Amino acid sequence: MKAIPIKPLAEWSDATAYEYIQGHDRSLWAWQFLRRNPEYRRDWVQFYTTWQSLEEVYGKAPKRDFSRWKNDPRAYAHQGVCEGLEEEAGFGCAGDGGKLLIECWLGAKWGFYKFPLNPEVDAPKVGEELLWREVELQAVPLSVQRCTSYLDGDCKLAFGFDLSLSLKEQLELVKRELQQQKRQQREAVRRQTVLGLTPIWLTMLRLLDALEAGAPDLQISAVLQLDRFSLRSLQLQAEALRDGGYRQVLLLAER
């Protein structure tokens, strides 16, 4: 079966094409960024192509022959794509026979319950079609080489240690500093709301769609009224939200 093509999500140069997003809550804003993630879109096409192949053989719900369906290897994600989901999703790949159904795998990978959503869906019903998981983001130890790039994001700090001095004392100092910085960051987050961030998020979505459409920088700058520096800065922020930061959106107050 041929892969299902994904059409462009919106005509980026037309601001009215995004009017349906006005009034979105945080769940739907998170979805707007995720549905623009190229990897998610590839995953969904792969998943749904397989799903349709299975339905051709075993039927659709409620008449599906699930006893035969569950014996088909295509109904399960292979072990390689399941690696790392144990902590991220709150459960491992081990289902019946140590396997995970492809619909469960896709939701676990991207942080939601319910049946995997087609990226073409503009505004799914929250709680019925879209239900986010509570995911605890994992801390990753830094190497010396990663420190510089690591600091390019918000909510991130790096500390240096003198190995000739007491590590215990240095760690205690760092602990106190981190606690203070975390309190300050939480206060800063509380001052940000979905309502307050809506205008900049709308611009981010249009920017992502423009880049996907292959629009030249000069045209994007003119239409979105961004200078070169602002364009690059906003691009980095938008890509960060698209590529995983959408989960942070779920932590914000609505207004």
Backbone as CSV, one residue per row, in Angstrom:
resi,resn,N_x,N_y,N_z,CA_x,CA_y,CA_z,C_x,C_y,C_z
1,MET,0.844,-1.195,0.000,0.000,0.000,0.000,0.882,1.248,0.000
2,LYS,0.493,2.244,-0.793,1.269,3.474,-0.868,1.121,4.293,0.413
3,ALA,2.193,5.015,0.737,2.135,5.874,1.921,1.119,6.992,1.694
4,ILE,0.467,7.409,2.755,-0.529,8.477,2.683,0.177,9.822,2.721
5,PRO,-0.009,10.664,1.706,0.665,11.962,1.721,0.058,12.894,2.764
6,ILE,0.882,13.769,3.320,0.420,14.786,4.262,0.438,16.135,3.553
7,LYS,-0.711,16.758,3.430,-0.783,18.046,2.752,-0.286,19.146,3.675
8,PRO,0.137,20.301,3.117,0.533,21.433,3.965,-0.582,21.809,4.931
9,LEU,-0.211,22.193,6.148,-1.214,22.434,7.175,-1.953,23.752,7.011
10,ALA,-1.293,24.765,6.452,-1.954,26.059,6.278,-1.164,26.888,5.272
11,GLU,-1.839,27.858,4.655,-1.165,28.806,3.779,-0.566,29.899,4.663
12,TRP,0.731,29.795,4.907,1.397,30.592,5.938,1.272,32.095,5.712
13,SER,1.193,32.533,4.460,1.161,33.972,4.183,-0.210,34.598,4.433
14,ASP,-1.219,33.771,4.687,-2.585,34.253,4.917,-2.913,34.133,6.399
15,ALA,-2.939,35.244,7.099,-3.188,35.225,8.542,-4.560,34.645,8.872
16,THR,-5.529,34.803,7.970,-6.878,34.299,8.252,-6.923,32.767,8.274
17,ALA,-5.916,32.118,7.686,-5.876,30.649,7.679,-5.627,30.081,9.069
18,TYR,-5.276,30.961,10.005,-4.966,30.522,11.373,-6.007,30.993,12.382
19,GLU,-7.105,31.551,11.896,-8.110,32.088,12.808,-8.734,31.007,13.679
20,TYR,-8.787,29.764,13.184,-9.398,28.683,13.968,-8.630,28.391,15.247
21,ILE,-7.367,28.829,15.312,-6.537,28.564,16.488,-6.853,29.522,17.620
22,GLN,-7.408,30.687,17.311,-7.730,31.658,18.350,-8.637,31.014,19.405
23,GLY,-8.275,31.179,20.679,-9.060,30.606,21.755,-8.666,29.197,22.127
24,HIS,-7.644,28.643,21.462,-7.160,27.308,21.818,-6.692,27.273,23.267
25,ASP,-6.940,26.145,23.948,-6.362,25.961,25.270,-4.976,25.326,25.118
26,ARG,-4.305,25.080,26.235,-2.930,24.600,26.171,-2.824,23.230,25.515
27,SER,-3.849,22.377,25.698,-3.814,21.059,25.072,-3.774,21.171,23.555
28,LEU,-4.587,22.075,23.013,-4.639,22.235,21.567,-3.427,22.980,21.034
29,TRP,-2.866,23.904,21.820,-1.633,24.565,21.391,-0.488,23.557,21.319
30,ALA,-0.416,22.676,22.304,0.615,21.637,22.260,0.452,20.793,20.997
31,TRP,-0.785,20.485,20.652,-1.051,19.705,19.440,-0.623,20.465,18.180
32,GLN,-0.852,21.775,18.139,-0.460,22.551,16.961,1.035,22.433,16.684
33,PHE,1.835,22.423,17.745,3.278,22.292,17.538,3.661,20.858,17.201
34,LEU,3.069,19.889,17.891,3.419,18.498,17.611,3.047,18.099,16.189
35,ARG,1.896,18.522,15.700,1.452,18.090,14.364,2.342,18.634,13.261
36,ARG,3.200,19.588,13.585,4.155,20.118,12.625,5.529,19.458,12.740
37,ASN,5.656,18.493,13.636,6.926,17.795,13.806,7.106,16.789,12.668
38,PRO,8.158,16.922,11.857,8.330,16.024,10.705,8.414,14.557,11.090
39,GLU,9.050,14.250,12.211,9.172,12.858,12.623,7.813,12.289,13.029
40,TYR,7.020,13.101,13.738,5.678,12.623,14.100,4.857,12.353,12.849
41,ARG,4.952,13.221,11.885,4.176,13.055,10.664,4.602,11.794,9.909
42,ARG,5.906,11.515,9.889,6.379,10.276,9.257,5.893,9.061,10.042
43,ASP,5.980,9.152,11.376,5.516,8.040,12.213,4.040,7.755,11.970
44,TRP,3.242,8.814,11.883,1.809,8.618,11.709,1.498,7.977,10.364
45,VAL,2.157,8.423,9.309,1.934,7.834,7.987,2.289,6.350,8.007
46,GLN,3.428,6.026,8.613,3.842,4.627,8.711,2.813,3.816,9.505
47,PHE,2.390,4.375,10.634,1.397,3.702,11.472,0.089,3.482,10.725
48,TYR,-0.438,4.536,10.109,-1.773,4.436,9.524,-1.780,3.576,8.264
49,THR,-0.684,3.609,7.531,-0.572,2.724,6.378,-0.654,1.268,6.821
50,THR,0.062,0.934,7.900,0.010,-0.423,8.447,-1.377,-0.745,8.980
51,TRP,-1.992,0.229,9.668,-3.324,0.026,10.252,-4.347,-0.303,9.163
52,GLN,-4.303,0.426,8.063,-5.232,0.163,6.969,-4.995,-1.218,6.365
53,SER,-3.735,-1.616,6.276,-3.425,-2.951,5.759,-4.021,-4.030,6.656
54,LEU,-3.946,-3.810,7.966,-4.523,-4.777,8.908,-6.041,-4.807,8.803
55,GLU,-6.652,-3.642,8.634,-8.117,-3.591,8.521,-8.609,-4.294,7.258
56,GLU,-7.821,-4.237,6.194,-8.213,-4.917,4.967,-8.310,-6.421,5.172
57,VAL,-7.481,-6.935,6.076,-7.445,-8.382,6.315,-8.408,-8.798,7.417
58,TYR,-8.457,-8.023,8.501,-9.177,-8.458,9.704,-10.440,-7.655,9.993
59,GLY,-10.745,-6.656,9.178,-11.958,-5.887,9.357,-11.796,-4.699,10.296
60,LYS,-12.829,-3.850,10.310,-12.843,-2.662,11.153,-13.727,-2.893,12.378
61,ALA,-13.428,-2.124,13.437,-14.267,-2.205,14.640,-15.680,-1.751,14.291
62,PRO,-16.727,-2.352,14.853,-16.682,-3.364,15.933,-16.632,-4.801,15.420
63,LYS,-16.502,-4.993,14.100,-16.520,-6.338,13.527,-15.112,-6.898,13.311
64,ARG,-14.120,-6.223,13.852,-12.740,-6.665,13.665,-12.513,-8.041,14.295
65,ASP,-11.762,-8.870,13.598,-11.366,-10.173,14.134,-10.066,-9.980,14.906
66,PHE,-10.213,-9.539,16.162,-9.009,-9.178,16.914,-8.191,-10.403,17.325
67,SER,-8.826,-11.545,17.424,-8.075,-12.755,17.789,-7.032,-13.084,16.725
68,ARG,-7.341,-12.797,15.468,-6.352,-12.997,14.398,-5.445,-11.781,14.276
69,TRP,-6.032,-10.587,14.454,-5.263,-9.340,14.370,-4.060,-9.395,15.297
70,LYS,-4.273,-9.790,16.564,-3.198,-9.741,17.549,-2.108,-10.785,17.299
71,ASN,-2.355,-11.706,16.363,-1.329,-12.690,16.007,-0.516,-12.270,14.781
72,ASP,-0.853,-11.111,14.242,-0.127,-10.600,13.078,1.043,-9.745,13.551
73,PRO,2.266,-10.053,13.164,3.437,-9.278,13.615,3.346,-7.799,13.261
74,ARG,2.616,-7.455,12.208,2.504,-6.052,11.811,1.749,-5.220,12.838
75,ALA,0.985,-5.845,13.714,0.186,-5.129,14.707,1.027,-4.610,15.859
76,TYR,2.307,-4.957,15.886,3.168,-4.609,17.013,4.384,-3.810,16.558
77,ALA,4.814,-2.903,17.427,6.063,-2.185,17.197,7.221,-3.125,17.510
78,HIS,8.271,-3.052,16.704,9.408,-3.920,16.993,10.212,-3.345,18.150
79,GLN,11.003,-4.180,18.769,11.669,-3.812,20.023,12.543,-2.583,19.884
80,GLY,13.148,-2.403,18.701,14.044,-1.266,18.506,13.363,0.075,18.702
81,VAL,12.135,0.220,18.205,11.446,1.507,18.327,10.860,1.706,19.709
82,CYS,10.852,0.667,20.533,10.308,0.771,21.887,11.352,1.216,22.906
83,GLU,12.592,1.196,22.541,13.650,1.489,23.503,13.477,2.896,24.077
84,GLY,13.566,3.003,25.389,13.489,4.304,26.044,12.095,4.718,26.454
85,LEU,11.074,3.950,26.086,9.711,4.338,26.429,9.334,3.978,27.856
86,GLU,10.119,3.132,28.502,9.751,2.691,29.852,9.604,3.871,30.792
87,GLU,10.591,4.766,30.818,10.537,5.915,31.715,9.655,7.016,31.145
88,GLU,9.754,7.246,29.846,9.052,8.380,29.248,7.543,8.212,29.298
89,ALA,7.049,7.016,29.043,5.613,6.810,28.940,4.991,6.274,30.218
90,GLY,5.799,5.841,31.146,5.249,5.307,32.377,4.990,3.824,32.322
91,PHE,5.264,3.213,31.183,5.185,1.760,31.106,6.139,1.300,30.013
92,GLY,6.538,0.037,30.094,7.497,-0.479,29.132,6.840,-1.053,27.903
93,CYS,7.642,-1.694,27.082,7.133,-2.289,25.857,6.484,-3.638,26.099
94,ALA,6.644,-4.186,27.278,6.179,-5.546,27.521,4.666,-5.608,27.644
95,GLY,4.006,-6.111,26.608,2.592,-6.425,26.675,2.479,-7.935,26.602
96,ASP,1.459,-8.429,25.910,1.350,-9.865,25.714,2.541,-10.352,24.893
97,GLY,3.293,-11.275,25.457,4.449,-11.798,24.743,5.573,-10.801,24.609
98,GLY,5.576,-9.757,25.459,6.652,-8.773,25.403,6.556,-7.829,24.227
99,LYS,5.338,-7.606,23.690,5.169,-6.750,22.513,4.230,-5.592,22.828
100,LEU,4.321,-4.539,22.030,3.496,-3.339,22.218,2.758,-3.049,20.920
101,LEU,1.430,-2.914,20.997,0.637,-2.601,19.817,1.079,-1.263,19.219
102,ILE,1.030,-1.150,17.904,1.573,0.033,17.239,0.857,1.307,17.663
103,GLU,-0.448,1.240,17.943,-1.155,2.450,18.365,-0.714,2.877,19.761
104,CYS,-0.384,1.914,20.627,0.118,2.238,21.963,1.530,2.805,21.884
105,TRP,2.325,2.232,20.994,3.698,2.718,20.825,3.710,4.169,20.376
106,LEU,2.885,4.519,19.389,2.910,5.877,18.853,2.457,6.893,19.894
107,GLY,1.403,6.550,20.644,0.967,7.463,21.692,2.001,7.618,22.782
108,ALA,2.630,6.498,23.178,3.637,6.547,24.231,4.846,7.371,23.803
109,LYS,5.245,7.225,22.556,6.424,7.948,22.075,6.216,9.460,22.107
110,TRP,5.001,9.904,21.742,4.764,11.331,21.599,3.986,11.951,22.751
111,GLY,3.590,11.129,23.733,3.069,11.695,24.965,1.575,11.836,25.086
112,PHE,0.793,10.990,24.389,-0.651,11.094,24.536,-1.291,9.714,24.586
113,TYR,-2.554,9.691,25.073,-3.388,8.507,25.032,-4.307,8.628,23.815
114,LYS,-5.279,7.735,23.741,-6.267,7.695,22.661,-5.608,7.213,21.358
115,PHE,-6.416,7.110,20.317,-5.935,6.643,19.020,-5.052,7.719,18.395
116,PRO,-3.915,7.340,17.791,-3.008,8.345,17.212,-3.713,9.259,16.224
117,LEU,-3.440,10.549,16.355,-4.146,11.564,15.575,-3.447,11.866,14.260
118,ASN,-4.259,11.984,13.228,-3.780,12.432,11.925,-3.304,13.884,12.047
119,PRO,-2.089,14.212,11.599,-1.611,15.602,11.678,-2.501,16.594,10.942
120,GLU,-3.350,16.117,10.027,-4.233,17.024,9.305,-5.405,17.509,10.155
121,VAL,-5.636,16.891,11.308,-6.749,17.299,12.176,-6.407,18.633,12.832
122,ASP,-7.205,19.648,12.551,-6.909,20.993,13.051,-7.144,21.130,14.551
123,ALA,-8.331,20.723,14.998,-8.720,20.970,16.383,-9.437,19.747,16.938
124,PRO,-8.701,18.725,17.362,-9.337,17.524,17.922,-10.057,17.837,19.226
125,LYS,-11.023,17.000,19.566,-11.773,17.163,20.811,-10.905,16.697,21.979
126,VAL,-10.582,17.625,22.858,-9.739,17.307,24.008,-10.503,16.390,24.956
127,GLY,-9.844,15.314,25.374,-10.464,14.348,26.259,-11.143,13.211,25.524
128,GLU,-11.539,13.458,24.272,-12.165,12.408,23.459,-11.194,11.904,22.399
129,GLU,-10.652,12.816,21.615,-9.684,12.438,20.583,-8.245,12.682,21.035
130,LEU,-8.051,13.657,21.895,-6.713,14.043,22.339,-6.666,14.045,23.861
131,LEU,-5.780,13.233,24.412,-5.608,13.179,25.866,-4.122,13.007,26.148
132,TRP,-3.524,14.046,26.726,-2.079,14.030,26.969,-1.723,13.214,28.197
133,ARG,-0.592,12.562,28.140,-0.023,11.880,29.298,0.708,12.902,30.169
134,GLU,0.790,12.605,31.448,1.662,13.374,32.322,3.048,12.738,32.227
135,VAL,3.965,13.466,31.642,5.300,12.916,31.400,6.327,13.710,32.185
136,GLU,7.116,13.002,32.960,8.201,13.625,33.711,9.438,13.642,32.821
137,LEU,9.886,14.837,32.457,11.064,14.929,31.606,12.293,14.443,32.357
138,GLN,13.144,13.732,31.660,14.288,13.094,32.286,15.528,13.989,32.254
139,ALA,16.274,13.979,33.353,17.546,14.698,33.398,18.614,13.863,32.688
140,VAL,19.439,14.527,31.884,20.488,13.840,31.125,21.844,14.402,31.537
141,PRO,22.787,13.558,31.998,24.118,14.056,32.369,24.806,14.721,31.180
142,LEU,25.550,15.760,31.467,26.234,16.502,30.413,27.692,16.098,30.305
143,SER,28.170,16.009,29.093,29.606,15.879,28.866,30.172,17.282,28.706
144,VAL,31.471,17.425,28.774,32.100,18.734,28.584,31.750,19.284,27.207
145,GLN,31.702,18.408,26.205,31.445,18.846,24.839,30.027,19.392,24.663
146,ARG,29.083,18.914,25.486,27.693,19.324,25.314,27.334,20.605,26.060
147,CYS,28.186,21.071,26.936,27.817,22.193,27.808,27.457,23.460,27.033
148,THR,28.243,23.802,26.020,28.007,25.051,25.304,26.656,25.041,24.614
149,SER,26.351,23.979,23.843,25.070,23.920,23.146,23.903,23.789,24.120
150,TYR,24.147,23.177,25.247,23.089,22.972,26.234,22.542,24.303,26.730
151,LEU,23.394,25.298,26.845,22.976,26.580,27.411,22.143,27.414,26.460
152,ASP,21.935,26.945,25.231,21.150,27.708,24.267,19.661,27.705,24.592
153,GLY,19.213,26.849,25.528,17.790,26.766,25.843,17.445,27.426,27.157
154,ASP,16.145,27.718,27.325,15.674,28.277,28.589,15.709,27.200,29.671
155,CYS,15.659,27.622,30.917,15.577,26.713,32.073,16.805,25.825,32.203
156,LYS,17.927,26.229,31.639,19.106,25.379,31.692,20.288,26.138,32.283
157,LEU,21.041,25.460,33.140,22.234,26.017,33.755,23.361,25.008,33.634
158,ALA,24.582,25.502,33.644,25.748,24.616,33.672,26.690,25.119,34.758
159,PHE,27.285,24.207,35.507,28.202,24.563,36.589,29.532,23.865,36.369
160,GLY,30.605,24.586,36.718,31.928,23.987,36.648,32.390,23.523,38.023
161,PHE,33.192,22.481,38.053,33.704,21.923,39.311,35.230,21.848,39.261
162,ASP,35.845,22.166,40.376,37.296,22.037,40.521,37.565,20.697,41.198
163,LEU,38.108,19.752,40.463,38.309,18.398,40.993,39.409,18.325,42.041
164,SER,40.152,19.413,42.211,41.186,19.412,43.254,40.616,19.824,44.616
165,LEU,39.352,20.283,44.627,38.711,20.707,45.856,37.621,19.716,46.251
166,SER,37.058,19.940,47.435,36.030,19.039,47.948,34.776,19.073,47.070
167,LEU,34.437,17.914,46.523,33.233,17.841,45.708,31.987,17.997,46.557
168,LYS,32.037,17.496,47.790,30.885,17.579,48.671,30.490,19.030,48.911
169,GLU,31.464,19.879,49.211,31.170,21.291,49.454,30.680,21.975,48.186
170,GLN,31.286,21.646,47.047,30.864,22.260,45.788,29.438,21.839,45.420
171,LEU,29.137,20.579,45.650,27.796,20.095,45.341,26.746,20.766,46.215
172,GLU,27.085,21.029,47.472,26.155,21.699,48.368,25.890,23.130,47.905
173,LEU,26.936,23.814,47.459,26.764,25.167,46.933,25.895,25.159,45.679
174,VAL,26.151,24.207,44.795,25.373,24.103,43.568,23.917,23.787,43.886
175,LYS,23.691,22.919,44.866,22.328,22.564,45.250,21.547,23.793,45.676
176,ARG,22.164,24.636,46.514,21.475,25.841,46.983,21.194,26.793,45.819
177,GLU,22.174,26.920,44.923,21.996,27.803,43.770,20.882,27.294,42.860
178,LEU,20.842,25.988,42.639,19.798,25.408,41.792,18.415,25.603,42.398
179,GLN,18.307,25.455,43.704,17.017,25.647,44.363,16.526,27.076,44.188
180,GLN,17.441,28.033,44.329,17.065,29.437,44.151,16.658,29.712,42.707
181,GLN,17.451,29.193,41.759,17.142,29.418,40.355,15.819,28.772,39.953
182,LYS,15.531,27.603,40.523,14.278,26.930,40.199,13.090,27.717,40.721
183,ARG,13.217,28.292,41.920,12.127,29.123,42.439,11.881,30.318,41.526
184,GLN,12.965,30.937,41.074,12.826,32.088,40.183,12.194,31.690,38.849
185,GLN,12.607,30.517,38.343,12.066,30.056,37.068,10.584,29.733,37.173
186,ARG,10.185,29.125,38.283,8.769,28.821,38.482,7.936,30.089,38.517
187,GLU,8.477,31.123,39.155,7.765,32.394,39.206,7.653,32.996,37.815
188,ALA,8.732,32.875,37.029,8.695,33.390,35.664,7.668,32.642,34.824
189,VAL,7.588,31.315,34.998,6.615,30.516,34.267,5.201,30.900,34.650
190,ARG,4.978,31.171,35.944,3.636,31.559,36.394,3.196,32.863,35.762
191,ARG,4.166,33.717,35.413,3.816,34.985,34.788,3.492,34.818,33.303
192,GLN,3.829,33.651,32.733,3.497,33.376,31.344,2.199,32.597,31.289
193,THR,1.340,32.961,30.367,0.063,32.275,30.219,-0.172,31.964,28.750
194,VAL,-1.068,31.012,28.510,-1.419,30.666,27.137,-1.992,31.880,26.421
195,LEU,-2.872,32.618,27.100,-3.467,33.800,26.481,-2.402,34.826,26.110
196,GLY,-1.454,35.033,27.015,-0.422,36.030,26.752,0.544,35.630,25.651
197,LEU,0.767,34.337,25.481,1.721,33.854,24.484,1.087,33.573,23.130
198,THR,-0.238,33.645,23.038,-0.925,33.322,21.789,-0.412,34.104,20.582
199,PRO,-0.214,35.428,20.660,0.252,36.151,19.470,1.610,35.663,18.949
200,ILE,2.562,35.432,19.848,3.881,34.990,19.390,3.817,33.551,18.896
201,TRP,2.983,32.725,19.509,2.830,31.342,19.042,2.221,31.294,17.644
202,LEU,1.273,32.176,17.369,0.686,32.226,16.028,1.755,32.544,14.987
203,THR,2.618,33.490,15.323,3.702,33.830,14.412,4.655,32.652,14.242
204,MET,4.919,31.934,15.332,5.784,30.758,15.251,5.212,29.703,14.311
205,LEU,3.905,29.453,14.401,3.285,28.454,13.534,3.387,28.873,12.073
206,ARG,3.141,30.140,11.809,3.261,30.627,10.431,4.697,30.517,9.936
207,LEU,5.646,30.760,10.816,7.054,30.640,10.450,7.407,29.189,10.124
208,LEU,6.972,28.263,10.978,7.245,26.846,10.714,6.638,26.411,9.390
209,ASP,5.418,26.858,9.117,4.763,26.485,7.864,5.455,27.114,6.669
210,ALA,5.950,28.328,6.847,6.680,28.993,5.763,7.973,28.245,5.444
211,LEU,8.686,27.850,6.471,9.929,27.111,6.267,9.662,25.768,5.601
212,GLU,8.582,25.105,6.016,8.244,23.822,5.400,7.877,24.004,3.933
213,ALA,7.247,25.128,3.626,6.862,25.403,2.244,8.040,25.839,1.391
214,GLY,9.190,26.067,2.027,10.374,26.476,1.283,10.398,27.940,0.914
215,ALA,9.648,28.769,1.636,9.624,30.204,1.348,10.983,30.831,1.652
216,PRO,11.438,31.767,0.829,12.729,32.429,1.080,12.659,33.345,2.301
217,ASP,13.801,33.536,2.943,13.859,34.346,4.156,13.334,35.758,3.940
218,LEU,13.671,36.354,2.799,13.242,37.737,2.560,11.718,37.832,2.514
219,GLN,11.078,36.852,1.908,9.614,36.864,1.849,9.014,36.652,3.234
220,ILE,9.593,35.711,3.992,9.089,35.451,5.342,9.225,36.697,6.202
221,SER,10.386,37.342,6.132,10.629,38.546,6.926,9.624,39.644,6.588
222,ALA,9.342,39.801,5.294,8.422,40.854,4.868,6.999,40.569,5.330
223,VAL,6.532,39.335,5.167,5.150,39.000,5.506,4.936,39.004,7.013
224,LEU,5.885,38.427,7.755,5.735,38.322,9.206,6.307,39.533,9.940
225,GLN,6.900,40.463,9.200,7.457,41.691,9.769,8.504,41.381,10.842
226,LEU,9.479,40.592,10.430,10.582,40.208,11.303,11.905,40.572,10.645
227,ASP,12.817,41.142,11.426,14.149,41.359,10.871,14.916,40.035,10.910
228,ARG,16.115,40.026,10.332,16.854,38.775,10.202,17.155,38.143,11.562
229,PHE,17.558,38.957,12.529,17.889,38.422,13.855,16.643,37.841,14.519
230,SER,15.532,38.572,14.476,14.294,38.104,15.096,13.793,36.835,14.429
231,LEU,13.971,36.748,13.110,13.543,35.573,12.374,14.275,34.327,12.860
232,ARG,15.589,34.424,12.988,16.381,33.268,13.420,16.076,32.905,14.875
233,SER,15.929,33.929,15.720,15.626,33.674,17.126,14.274,32.976,17.267
234,LEU,13.280,33.470,16.540,11.945,32.892,16.616,11.931,31.481,16.021
235,GLN,12.727,31.275,14.991,12.807,29.939,14.394,13.317,28.910,15.410
236,LEU,14.353,29.271,16.151,14.900,28.360,17.152,13.869,28.048,18.234
237,GLN,13.143,29.074,18.674,12.115,28.851,19.701,10.978,27.977,19.176
238,ALA,10.566,28.248,17.932,9.465,27.482,17.341,9.854,26.023,17.145
239,GLU,11.064,25.788,16.671,11.524,24.412,16.456,11.683,23.674,17.775
240,ALA,12.073,24.400,18.828,12.189,23.771,20.144,10.822,23.321,20.650
241,LEU,9.787,24.130,20.444,8.430,23.751,20.841,7.923,22.584,19.993
242,ARG,8.210,22.628,18.730,7.776,21.562,17.818,8.452,20.231,18.129
243,ASP,9.700,20.285,18.529,10.515,19.074,18.665,10.602,18.547,20.091
244,GLY,9.607,18.853,20.905,9.581,18.316,22.265,9.100,19.312,23.296
245,GLY,9.302,20.600,23.046,8.892,21.623,23.995,7.388,21.780,24.127
246,TYR,6.630,21.174,23.208,5.170,21.248,23.310,4.672,20.688,24.634
247,ARG,5.449,19.820,25.252,5.037,19.290,26.547,5.104,20.360,27.628
248,GLN,6.014,21.306,27.480,6.099,22.402,28.454,4.867,23.296,28.355
249,VAL,4.273,23.397,27.177,3.057,24.188,26.999,1.956,23.705,27.936
250,LEU,1.934,22.409,28.185,0.894,21.814,29.025,1.003,22.235,30.481
251,LEU,2.136,22.823,30.860,2.354,23.233,32.246,1.941,24.682,32.497
252,LEU,1.621,25.417,31.441,1.312,26.834,31.592,-0.123,27.067,32.049
253,ALA,-0.324,28.175,32.741,-1.683,28.592,33.092,-2.384,29.107,31.836
254,GLU,-3.706,28.975,31.791,-4.444,29.407,30.614,-4.449,30.932,30.475
255,ARG,-4.628,31.632,31.620,-4.686,33.103,31.552,-4.313,33.674,32.907
